[in-house]
Amino acid sequence: MTDLSERLEQDLAPAWRPDQEDPDILIGEVLSIELGTSEYGPYPLLVVRSEDGTEKAVHAFHTVLRNELVKHRPKVGERIGIKYLGEQKTAEGSKFSSYIGYRVRVDRPLGADFNWDKIADDPDLIAFDAAQPAPVSVPAGATDDEIPF
């Protein structure tokens, strides 16, 4: 870890440009996460150091990439993988004809950050508990051979 004076001297890492010269997949350690700004508003800005030591700035101003990052919530120090999927066609009837696709994964056990509170707080997600199945009565003397499954 560098001290504060060294960090002040560092320039921002070059942008990851998978649509141009960079590979479609970026895998590495998240070094920093901050808020970038553009004429369209704020967006997540991550600096990722790949296995070869190269640092790239990931400007998450595309909606899908931003949403993937929000879903996975990477943290500084974690290993992240980002795959650029390019232009994707939308479903018929959408107001847009295409979007820029990404896939994000964070190197942690699946479900490690699952939000159980979201399920507990949403009555629509637990409504299935309210409807209990009617009790089943089995006639006396019935055998397994008479069960229709």
VMD Tcl script that builds the backbone (N, CA, C; Angstrom):
set m [mol new atoms 447]
animate dup $m
set s [atomselect $m all]
$s set {name element resname resid chain x y z} {
  {N N MET 1 A 0.860 -1.183 0.000}
  {CA C MET 1 A 0.000 0.000 0.000}
  {C C MET 1 A 0.897 1.234 0.000}
  {N N THR 2 A 0.595 2.198 -0.837}
  {CA C THR 2 A 1.384 3.418 -0.910}
  {C C THR 2 A 0.895 4.404 0.143}
  {N N ASP 3 A 1.765 5.340 0.504}
  {CA C ASP 3 A 1.310 6.357 1.449}
  {C C ASP 3 A 0.580 7.461 0.678}
  {N N LEU 4 A -0.025 8.370 1.388}
  {CA C LEU 4 A -0.877 9.384 0.780}
  {C C LEU 4 A -0.121 10.274 -0.202}
  {N N SER 5 A 1.107 10.656 0.103}
  {CA C SER 5 A 1.845 11.530 -0.813}
  {C C SER 5 A 2.130 10.823 -2.147}
  {N N GLU 6 A 2.411 9.523 -2.103}
  {CA C GLU 6 A 2.624 8.781 -3.354}
  {C C GLU 6 A 1.329 8.684 -4.156}
  {N N ARG 7 A 0.208 8.487 -3.455}
  {CA C ARG 7 A -1.080 8.388 -4.151}
  {C C ARG 7 A -1.458 9.702 -4.812}
  {N N LEU 8 A -1.051 10.825 -4.220}
  {CA C LEU 8 A -1.340 12.126 -4.825}
  {C C LEU 8 A -0.597 12.322 -6.143}
  {N N GLU 9 A 0.534 11.679 -6.274}
  {CA C GLU 9 A 1.344 11.816 -7.487}
  {C C GLU 9 A 0.892 10.891 -8.617}
  {N N GLN 10 A 0.095 9.895 -8.295}
  {CA C GLN 10 A -0.319 8.925 -9.308}
  {C C GLN 10 A -1.390 9.503 -10.221}
  {N N ASP 11 A -1.244 9.223 -11.514}
  {CA C ASP 11 A -2.294 9.555 -12.466}
  {C C ASP 11 A -3.330 8.435 -12.450}
  {N N LEU 12 A -4.532 8.730 -12.930}
  {CA C LEU 12 A -5.552 7.698 -13.052}
  {C C LEU 12 A -5.080 6.666 -14.068}
  {N N ALA 13 A -5.320 5.426 -13.793}
  {CA C ALA 13 A -4.960 4.347 -14.722}
  {C C ALA 13 A -5.670 4.568 -16.050}
  {N N PRO 14 A -5.094 4.089 -17.136}
  {CA C PRO 14 A -5.773 4.227 -18.434}
  {C C PRO 14 A -7.091 3.461 -18.439}
  {N N ALA 15 A -8.036 3.959 -19.195}
  {CA C ALA 15 A -9.367 3.353 -19.258}
  {C C ALA 15 A -9.311 1.983 -19.919}
  {N N TRP 16 A -10.120 1.062 -19.404}
  {CA C TRP 16 A -10.307 -0.247 -20.039}
  {C C TRP 16 A -11.235 -0.031 -21.223}
  {N N ARG 17 A -10.762 -0.343 -22.427}
  {CA C ARG 17 A -11.513 -0.108 -23.667}
  {C C ARG 17 A -11.674 -1.411 -24.448}
  {N N PRO 18 A -12.525 -2.318 -23.998}
  {CA C PRO 18 A -12.664 -3.594 -24.700}
  {C C PRO 18 A -13.292 -3.450 -26.080}
  {N N ASP 19 A -13.975 -2.341 -26.341}
  {CA C ASP 19 A -14.561 -2.115 -27.660}
  {C C ASP 19 A -13.517 -1.653 -28.662}
  {N N GLN 20 A -12.302 -1.391 -28.185}
  {CA C GLN 20 A -11.240 -0.937 -29.071}
  {C C GLN 20 A -10.029 -1.858 -28.952}
  {N N GLU 21 A -9.026 -1.482 -28.165}
  {CA C GLU 21 A -7.764 -2.228 -28.175}
  {C C GLU 21 A -7.599 -3.232 -27.040}
  {N N ASP 22 A -8.379 -3.143 -25.975}
  {CA C ASP 22 A -8.196 -4.023 -24.818}
  {C C ASP 22 A -8.936 -5.344 -25.005}
  {N N PRO 23 A -8.481 -6.395 -24.287}
  {CA C PRO 23 A -9.200 -7.676 -24.343}
  {C C PRO 23 A -10.617 -7.539 -23.800}
  {N N ASP 24 A -11.499 -8.460 -24.201}
  {CA C ASP 24 A -12.901 -8.425 -23.774}
  {C C ASP 24 A -13.086 -8.812 -22.318}
  {N N ILE 25 A -12.065 -9.433 -21.719}
  {CA C ILE 25 A -12.175 -9.869 -20.323}
  {C C ILE 25 A -11.103 -9.174 -19.500}
  {N N LEU 26 A -11.529 -8.641 -18.364}
  {CA C LEU 26 A -10.610 -8.024 -17.412}
  {C C LEU 26 A -10.761 -8.763 -16.092}
  {N N ILE 27 A -9.677 -9.349 -15.597}
  {CA C ILE 27 A -9.684 -10.052 -14.324}
  {C C ILE 27 A -8.557 -9.491 -13.477}
  {N N GLY 28 A -8.875 -9.173 -12.239}
  {CA C GLY 28 A -7.834 -8.659 -11.357}
  {C C GLY 28 A -8.388 -8.214 -10.021}
  {N N GLU 29 A -7.522 -7.560 -9.254}
  {CA C GLU 29 A -7.860 -7.079 -7.919}
  {C C GLU 29 A -8.398 -5.655 -8.003}
  {N N VAL 30 A -9.489 -5.406 -7.287}
  {CA C VAL 30 A -10.041 -4.058 -7.213}
  {C C VAL 30 A -9.140 -3.235 -6.305}
  {N N LEU 31 A -8.522 -2.187 -6.866}
  {CA C LEU 31 A -7.628 -1.322 -6.092}
  {C C LEU 31 A -8.364 -0.139 -5.486}
  {N N SER 32 A -9.342 0.376 -6.215}
  {CA C SER 32 A -10.096 1.521 -5.699}
  {C C SER 32 A -11.469 1.563 -6.344}
  {N N ILE 33 A -12.393 2.192 -5.634}
  {CA C ILE 33 A -13.746 2.423 -6.141}
  {C C ILE 33 A -14.106 3.848 -5.754}
  {N N GLU 34 A -14.509 4.620 -6.734}
  {CA C GLU 34 A -14.943 5.976 -6.446}
  {C C GLU 34 A -16.041 6.364 -7.409}
  {N N LEU 35 A -16.507 7.577 -7.295}
  {CA C LEU 35 A -17.562 8.077 -8.161}
  {C C LEU 35 A -16.949 8.925 -9.261}
  {N N GLY 36 A -17.154 8.499 -10.495}
  {CA C GLY 36 A -16.734 9.313 -11.632}
  {C C GLY 36 A -17.893 10.190 -12.056}
  {N N THR 37 A -17.603 11.193 -12.872}
  {CA C THR 37 A -18.671 12.057 -13.367}
  {C C THR 37 A -18.512 12.247 -14.869}
  {N N SER 38 A -19.636 12.417 -15.513}
  {CA C SER 38 A -19.648 12.716 -16.941}
  {C C SER 38 A -20.785 13.687 -17.199}
  {N N GLU 39 A -20.949 14.074 -18.430}
  {CA C GLU 39 A -22.038 14.988 -18.764}
  {C C GLU 39 A -23.406 14.347 -18.509}
  {N N TYR 40 A -23.442 13.012 -18.376}
  {CA C TYR 40 A -24.699 12.307 -18.113}
  {C C TYR 40 A -24.925 12.034 -16.634}
  {N N GLY 41 A -23.971 12.395 -15.787}
  {CA C GLY 41 A -24.130 12.204 -14.358}
  {C C GLY 41 A -23.050 11.311 -13.772}
  {N N PRO 42 A -23.184 10.976 -12.493}
  {CA C PRO 42 A -22.165 10.164 -11.806}
  {C C PRO 42 A -22.259 8.690 -12.193}
  {N N TYR 43 A -21.139 7.991 -12.037}
  {CA C TYR 43 A -21.075 6.556 -12.329}
  {C C TYR 43 A -19.946 5.940 -11.509}
  {N N PRO 44 A -20.004 4.618 -11.253}
  {CA C PRO 44 A -18.916 3.953 -10.530}
  {C C PRO 44 A -17.644 3.927 -11.375}
  {N N LEU 45 A -16.521 4.152 -10.731}
  {CA C LEU 45 A -15.210 4.124 -11.385}
  {C C LEU 45 A -14.302 3.233 -10.552}
  {N N LEU 46 A -13.929 2.098 -11.108}
  {CA C LEU 46 A -13.069 1.142 -10.411}
  {C C LEU 46 A -11.704 1.119 -11.069}
  {N N VAL 47 A -10.663 0.946 -10.284}
  {CA C VAL 47 A -9.338 0.669 -10.816}
  {C C VAL 47 A -9.037 -0.780 -10.473}
  {N N VAL 48 A -8.687 -1.554 -11.512}
  {CA C VAL 48 A -8.445 -2.985 -11.369}
  {C C VAL 48 A -7.028 -3.287 -11.818}
  {N N ARG 49 A -6.286 -4.023 -10.981}
  {CA C ARG 49 A -4.929 -4.454 -11.357}
  {C C ARG 49 A -5.011 -5.898 -11.816}
  {N N SER 50 A -4.688 -6.142 -13.086}
  {CA C SER 50 A -4.749 -7.499 -13.629}
  {C C SER 50 A -3.555 -8.314 -13.153}
  {N N GLU 51 A -3.582 -9.615 -13.452}
  {CA C GLU 51 A -2.533 -10.512 -12.980}
  {C C GLU 51 A -1.140 -10.125 -13.472}
  {N N ASP 52 A -1.059 -9.446 -14.623}
  {CA C ASP 52 A 0.256 -9.042 -15.142}
  {C C ASP 52 A 0.732 -7.711 -14.571}
  {N N GLY 53 A -0.026 -7.142 -13.620}
  {CA C GLY 53 A 0.367 -5.893 -12.971}
  {C C GLY 53 A -0.177 -4.648 -13.638}
  {N N THR 54 A -0.804 -4.779 -14.776}
  {CA C THR 54 A -1.380 -3.637 -15.486}
  {C C THR 54 A -2.622 -3.141 -14.752}
  {N N GLU 55 A -2.726 -1.839 -14.606}
  {CA C GLU 55 A -3.902 -1.248 -13.977}
  {C C GLU 55 A -4.783 -0.629 -15.044}
  {N N LYS 56 A -6.086 -0.857 -14.902}
  {CA C LYS 56 A -7.069 -0.285 -15.824}
  {C C LYS 56 A -8.189 0.355 -15.028}
  {N N ALA 57 A -8.662 1.496 -15.512}
  {CA C ALA 57 A -9.816 2.169 -14.914}
  {C C ALA 57 A -11.063 1.702 -15.644}
  {N N VAL 58 A -12.021 1.194 -14.885}
  {CA C VAL 58 A -13.286 0.723 -15.451}
  {C C VAL 58 A -14.327 1.800 -15.184}
  {N N HIS 59 A -14.712 2.489 -16.246}
  {CA C HIS 59 A -15.709 3.557 -16.165}
  {C C HIS 59 A -17.078 2.917 -16.414}
  {N N ALA 60 A -17.862 2.735 -15.362}
  {CA C ALA 60 A -19.132 2.010 -15.470}
  {C C ALA 60 A -20.283 2.956 -15.762}
  {N N PHE 61 A -20.205 3.625 -16.911}
  {CA C PHE 61 A -21.293 4.522 -17.276}
  {C C PHE 61 A -22.340 3.823 -18.126}
  {N N HIS 62 A -22.034 2.645 -18.686}
  {CA C HIS 62 A -23.070 1.876 -19.373}
  {C C HIS 62 A -24.010 1.282 -18.328}
  {N N THR 63 A -25.288 1.354 -18.581}
  {CA C THR 63 A -26.297 0.924 -17.612}
  {C C THR 63 A -26.110 -0.525 -17.178}
  {N N VAL 64 A -25.857 -1.428 -18.111}
  {CA C VAL 64 A -25.732 -2.848 -17.752}
  {C C VAL 64 A -24.517 -3.073 -16.860}
  {N N LEU 65 A -23.393 -2.452 -17.174}
  {CA C LEU 65 A -22.207 -2.613 -16.344}
  {C C LEU 65 A -22.445 -2.036 -14.951}
  {N N ARG 66 A -23.036 -0.868 -14.884}
  {CA C ARG 66 A -23.351 -0.266 -13.584}
  {C C ARG 66 A -24.270 -1.182 -12.778}
  {N N ASN 67 A -25.309 -1.721 -13.403}
  {CA C ASN 67 A -26.238 -2.605 -12.706}
  {C C ASN 67 A -25.565 -3.898 -12.254}
  {N N GLU 68 A -24.678 -4.449 -13.070}
  {CA C GLU 68 A -23.939 -5.654 -12.686}
  {C C GLU 68 A -23.056 -5.372 -11.460}
  {N N LEU 69 A -22.408 -4.221 -11.447}
  {CA C LEU 69 A -21.567 -3.862 -10.298}
  {C C LEU 69 A -22.414 -3.669 -9.042}
  {N N VAL 70 A -23.562 -3.028 -9.184}
  {CA C VAL 70 A -24.453 -2.837 -8.033}
  {C C VAL 70 A -24.914 -4.199 -7.514}
  {N N LYS 71 A -25.230 -5.109 -8.419}
  {CA C LYS 71 A -25.698 -6.438 -8.013}
  {C C LYS 71 A -24.617 -7.204 -7.244}
  {N N HIS 72 A -23.381 -7.145 -7.718}
  {CA C HIS 72 A -22.303 -7.931 -7.109}
  {C C HIS 72 A -21.551 -7.183 -6.005}
  {N N ARG 73 A -21.652 -5.859 -5.983}
  {CA C ARG 73 A -21.044 -5.023 -4.942}
  {C C ARG 73 A -19.599 -5.400 -4.623}
  {N N PRO 74 A -18.712 -5.303 -5.618}
  {CA C PRO 74 A -17.302 -5.626 -5.347}
  {C C PRO 74 A -16.726 -4.669 -4.311}
  {N N LYS 75 A -15.716 -5.169 -3.594}
  {CA C LYS 75 A -15.049 -4.371 -2.572}
  {C C LYS 75 A -13.568 -4.261 -2.922}
  {N N VAL 76 A -12.944 -3.198 -2.434}
  {CA C VAL 76 A -11.502 -3.031 -2.617}
  {C C VAL 76 A -10.804 -4.256 -2.024}
  {N N GLY 77 A -9.865 -4.804 -2.784}
  {CA C GLY 77 A -9.117 -5.981 -2.350}
  {C C GLY 77 A -9.666 -7.284 -2.909}
  {N N GLU 78 A -10.907 -7.278 -3.401}
  {CA C GLU 78 A -11.477 -8.498 -3.962}
  {C C GLU 78 A -11.037 -8.668 -5.419}
  {N N ARG 79 A -11.061 -9.922 -5.860}
  {CA C ARG 79 A -10.789 -10.239 -7.261}
  {C C ARG 79 A -12.091 -10.151 -8.031}
  {N N ILE 80 A -12.033 -9.485 -9.187}
  {CA C ILE 80 A -13.228 -9.282 -10.001}
  {C C ILE 80 A -12.940 -9.735 -11.428}
  {N N GLY 81 A -13.962 -10.194 -12.088}
  {CA C GLY 81 A -13.893 -10.512 -13.508}
  {C C GLY 81 A -14.998 -9.764 -14.221}
  {N N ILE 82 A -14.654 -9.069 -15.296}
  {CA C ILE 82 A -15.640 -8.329 -16.085}
  {C C ILE 82 A -15.485 -8.769 -17.534}
  {N N LYS 83 A -16.589 -9.177 -18.137}
  {CA C LYS 83 A -16.567 -9.586 -19.542}
  {C C LYS 83 A -17.435 -8.629 -20.346}
  {N N TYR 84 A -16.840 -8.091 -21.403}
  {CA C TYR 84 A -17.552 -7.210 -22.318}
  {C C TYR 84 A -18.235 -8.083 -23.360}
  {N N LEU 85 A -19.556 -7.963 -23.463}
  {CA C LEU 85 A -20.319 -8.789 -24.402}
  {C C LEU 85 A -20.661 -8.055 -25.688}
  {N N GLY 86 A -20.362 -6.770 -25.741}
  {CA C GLY 86 A -20.647 -5.996 -26.947}
  {C C GLY 86 A -22.116 -5.643 -27.080}
  {N N GLU 87 A -22.474 -5.238 -28.289}
  {CA C GLU 87 A -23.851 -4.821 -28.537}
  {C C GLU 87 A -24.768 -6.039 -28.563}
  {N N GLN 88 A -25.830 -5.962 -27.785}
  {CA C GLN 88 A -26.808 -7.049 -27.664}
  {C C GLN 88 A -28.167 -6.541 -28.145}
  {N N LYS 89 A -28.899 -7.383 -28.812}
  {CA C LYS 89 A -30.256 -7.027 -29.246}
  {C C LYS 89 A -31.211 -7.139 -28.064}
  {N N THR 90 A -32.154 -6.219 -27.977}
  {CA C THR 90 A -33.147 -6.276 -26.909}
  {C C THR 90 A -34.330 -7.130 -27.354}
  {N N ALA 91 A -35.174 -7.460 -26.403}
  {CA C ALA 91 A -36.380 -8.227 -26.701}
  {C C ALA 91 A -37.302 -7.380 -27.569}
  {N N GLU 92 A -38.060 -8.046 -28.412}
  {CA C GLU 92 A -38.996 -7.347 -29.283}
  {C C GLU 92 A -39.995 -6.578 -28.429}
  {N N GLY 93 A -40.288 -5.373 -28.834}
  {CA C GLY 93 A -41.223 -4.541 -28.100}
  {C C GLY 93 A -40.556 -3.587 -27.119}
  {N N SER 94 A -39.248 -3.719 -26.928}
  {CA C SER 94 A -38.524 -2.815 -26.044}
  {C C SER 94 A -38.411 -1.453 -26.707}
  {N N LYS 95 A -38.296 -0.401 -25.894}
  {CA C LYS 95 A -38.162 0.935 -26.487}
  {C C LYS 95 A -36.777 1.152 -27.098}
  {N N PHE 96 A -35.812 0.278 -26.759}
  {CA C PHE 96 A -34.481 0.336 -27.359}
  {C C PHE 96 A -34.283 -0.900 -28.220}
  {N N SER 97 A -33.466 -0.783 -29.254}
  {CA C SER 97 A -33.226 -1.941 -30.112}
  {C C SER 97 A -31.997 -2.736 -29.684}
  {N N SER 98 A -31.105 -2.084 -28.915}
  {CA C SER 98 A -29.904 -2.791 -28.467}
  {C C SER 98 A -29.338 -2.121 -27.215}
  {N N TYR 99 A -28.378 -2.804 -26.605}
  {CA C TYR 99 A -27.685 -2.276 -25.434}
  {C C TYR 99 A -26.277 -2.849 -25.429}
  {N N ILE 100 A -25.394 -2.284 -24.612}
  {CA C ILE 100 A -24.031 -2.787 -24.464}
  {C C ILE 100 A -24.024 -3.740 -23.271}
  {N N GLY 101 A -23.672 -4.994 -23.523}
  {CA C GLY 101 A -23.757 -6.020 -22.491}
  {C C GLY 101 A -22.446 -6.275 -21.772}
  {N N TYR 102 A -22.544 -6.634 -20.510}
  {CA C TYR 102 A -21.401 -6.991 -19.666}
  {C C TYR 102 A -21.816 -8.118 -18.733}
  {N N ARG 103 A -20.854 -8.867 -18.276}
  {CA C ARG 103 A -21.058 -9.858 -17.209}
  {C C ARG 103 A -20.000 -9.586 -16.154}
  {N N VAL 104 A -20.389 -9.589 -14.890}
  {CA C VAL 104 A -19.465 -9.334 -13.783}
  {C C VAL 104 A -19.551 -10.494 -12.805}
  {N N ARG 105 A -18.400 -10.915 -12.316}
  {CA C ARG 105 A -18.329 -11.903 -11.244}
  {C C ARG 105 A -17.281 -11.438 -10.238}
  {N N VAL 106 A -17.540 -11.704 -8.971}
  {CA C VAL 106 A -16.591 -11.388 -7.914}
  {C C VAL 106 A -16.160 -12.705 -7.298}
  {N N ASP 107 A -14.864 -12.822 -7.018}
  {CA C ASP 107 A -14.314 -14.068 -6.501}
  {C C ASP 107 A -14.633 -14.213 -5.016}
  {N N ARG 108 A -15.871 -14.651 -4.769}
  {CA C ARG 108 A -16.323 -14.965 -3.409}
  {C C ARG 108 A -17.361 -16.069 -3.555}
  {N N PRO 109 A -17.623 -16.803 -2.496}
  {CA C PRO 109 A -18.601 -17.885 -2.609}
  {C C PRO 109 A -19.953 -17.355 -3.070}
  {N N LEU 110 A -20.611 -18.102 -3.950}
  {CA C LEU 110 A -21.933 -17.699 -4.418}
  {C C LEU 110 A -22.882 -17.587 -3.237}
  {N N GLY 111 A -23.634 -16.509 -3.190}
  {CA C GLY 111 A -24.583 -16.297 -2.112}
  {C C GLY 111 A -23.983 -15.695 -0.852}
  {N N ALA 112 A -22.687 -15.389 -0.863}
  {CA C ALA 112 A -22.028 -14.870 0.344}
  {C C ALA 112 A -22.666 -13.566 0.818}
  {N N ASP 113 A -23.131 -12.752 -0.102}
  {CA C ASP 113 A -23.745 -11.476 0.267}
  {C C ASP 113 A -25.239 -11.457 -0.031}
  {N N PHE 114 A -25.883 -12.621 -0.001}
  {CA C PHE 114 A -27.312 -12.683 -0.303}
  {C C PHE 114 A -28.086 -11.845 0.701}
  {N N ASN 115 A -29.008 -11.047 0.223}
  {CA C ASN 115 A -29.769 -10.137 1.073}
  {C C ASN 115 A -31.067 -10.804 1.527}
  {N N TRP 116 A -31.008 -11.510 2.645}
  {CA C TRP 116 A -32.196 -12.169 3.184}
  {C C TRP 116 A -33.226 -11.154 3.658}
  {N N ASP 117 A -32.791 -9.962 4.063}
  {CA C ASP 117 A -33.728 -8.944 4.526}
  {C C ASP 117 A -34.681 -8.529 3.414}
  {N N LYS 118 A -34.193 -8.506 2.184}
  {CA C LYS 118 A -35.050 -8.126 1.061}
  {C C LYS 118 A -36.218 -9.100 0.945}
  {N N ILE 119 A -35.955 -10.366 1.131}
  {CA C ILE 119 A -37.010 -11.369 1.049}
  {C C ILE 119 A -37.934 -11.249 2.264}
  {N N ALA 120 A -37.349 -11.088 3.435}
  {CA C ALA 120 A -38.146 -11.004 4.659}
  {C C ALA 120 A -39.046 -9.775 4.663}
  {N N ASP 121 A -38.606 -8.684 4.053}
  {CA C ASP 121 A -39.348 -7.427 4.071}
  {C C ASP 121 A -40.364 -7.302 2.942}
  {N N ASP 122 A -40.365 -8.225 1.997}
  {CA C ASP 122 A -41.256 -8.123 0.841}
  {C C ASP 122 A -42.359 -9.177 0.958}
  {N N PRO 123 A -43.577 -8.764 1.342}
  {CA C PRO 123 A -44.647 -9.749 1.546}
  {C C PRO 123 A -44.986 -10.530 0.276}
  {N N ASP 124 A -44.764 -9.951 -0.899}
  {CA C ASP 124 A -45.057 -10.674 -2.145}
  {C C ASP 124 A -44.119 -11.855 -2.341}
  {N N LEU 125 A -42.887 -11.753 -1.810}
  {CA C LEU 125 A -41.933 -12.839 -1.980}
  {C C LEU 125 A -42.154 -13.978 -1.000}
  {N N ILE 126 A -42.910 -13.732 0.077}
  {CA C ILE 126 A -43.155 -14.807 1.044}
  {C C ILE 126 A -44.629 -15.189 1.087}
  {N N ALA 127 A -45.407 -14.721 0.123}
  {CA C ALA 127 A -46.841 -14.990 0.114}
  {C C ALA 127 A -47.139 -16.476 -0.011}
  {N N PHE 128 A -46.251 -17.243 -0.570}
  {CA C PHE 128 A -46.515 -18.668 -0.740}
  {C C PHE 128 A -46.671 -19.371 0.606}
  {N N ASP 129 A -46.133 -18.812 1.689}
  {CA C ASP 129 A -46.288 -19.417 3.006}
  {C C ASP 129 A -47.721 -19.289 3.528}
  {N N ALA 130 A -48.438 -18.261 3.069}
  {CA C ALA 130 A -49.772 -18.009 3.587}
  {C C ALA 130 A -50.759 -19.084 3.128}
  {N N ALA 131 A -50.586 -19.603 1.949}
  {CA C ALA 131 A -51.502 -20.613 1.418}
  {C C ALA 131 A -50.978 -21.998 1.766}
  {N N GLN 132 A -51.531 -22.580 2.795}
  {CA C GLN 132 A -51.140 -23.922 3.202}
  {C C GLN 132 A -51.979 -24.925 2.407}
  {N N PRO 133 A -51.380 -26.008 1.957}
  {CA C PRO 133 A -52.175 -27.004 1.237}
  {C C PRO 133 A -53.184 -27.662 2.176}
  {N N ALA 134 A -54.299 -28.066 1.582}
  {CA C ALA 134 A -55.331 -28.736 2.374}
  {C C ALA 134 A -54.803 -30.082 2.848}
  {N N PRO 135 A -55.174 -30.490 4.054}
  {CA C PRO 135 A -54.712 -31.788 4.543}
  {C C PRO 135 A -55.241 -32.911 3.654}
  {N N VAL 136 A -54.456 -33.942 3.519}
  {CA C VAL 136 A -54.820 -35.088 2.692}
  {C C VAL 136 A -55.146 -36.244 3.622}
  {N N SER 137 A -56.260 -36.875 3.359}
  {CA C SER 137 A -56.597 -38.052 4.164}
  {C C SER 137 A -56.359 -39.294 3.315}
  {N N VAL 138 A -55.727 -40.245 3.921}
  {CA C VAL 138 A -55.414 -41.499 3.239}
  {C C VAL 138 A -56.375 -42.557 3.774}
  {N N PRO 139 A -57.092 -43.220 2.875}
  {CA C PRO 139 A -58.036 -44.239 3.334}
  {C C PRO 139 A -57.325 -45.368 4.084}
  {N N ALA 140 A -57.968 -45.889 5.063}
  {CA C ALA 140 A -57.401 -47.004 5.828}
  {C C ALA 140 A -57.159 -48.179 4.895}
  {N N GLY 141 A -56.028 -48.808 5.035}
  {CA C GLY 141 A -55.697 -49.984 4.230}
  {C C GLY 141 A -55.072 -49.653 2.892}
  {N N ALA 142 A -54.889 -48.365 2.563}
  {CA C ALA 142 A -54.282 -47.986 1.279}
  {C C ALA 142 A -52.813 -48.378 1.280}
  {N N THR 143 A -52.310 -48.773 0.102}
  {CA C THR 143 A -50.901 -49.148 -0.029}
  {C C THR 143 A -50.208 -48.192 -0.982}
  {N N ASP 144 A -48.883 -48.270 -1.041}
  {CA C ASP 144 A -48.113 -47.405 -1.937}
  {C C ASP 144 A -48.473 -47.631 -3.398}
  {N N ASP 145 A -48.932 -48.820 -3.736}
  {CA C ASP 145 A -49.278 -49.125 -5.125}
  {C C ASP 145 A -50.466 -48.316 -5.623}
  {N N GLU 146 A -51.255 -47.787 -4.727}
  {CA C GLU 146 A -52.438 -47.035 -5.107}
  {C C GLU 146 A -52.175 -45.536 -5.192}
  {N N ILE 147 A -50.954 -45.105 -4.901}
  {CA C ILE 147 A -50.611 -43.684 -4.968}
  {C C ILE 147 A -50.263 -43.366 -6.413}
  {N N PRO 148 A -50.877 -42.331 -7.002}
  {CA C PRO 148 A -50.708 -42.072 -8.438}
  {C C PRO 148 A -49.438 -41.316 -8.834}
  {N N PHE 149 A -48.348 -41.500 -8.135}
  {CA C PHE 149 A -47.112 -40.833 -8.547}
  {C C PHE 149 A -45.918 -41.693 -8.271}
}
mol reanalyze $m
mol bondsrecalc $m
mol representation Tube
mol addrep $m
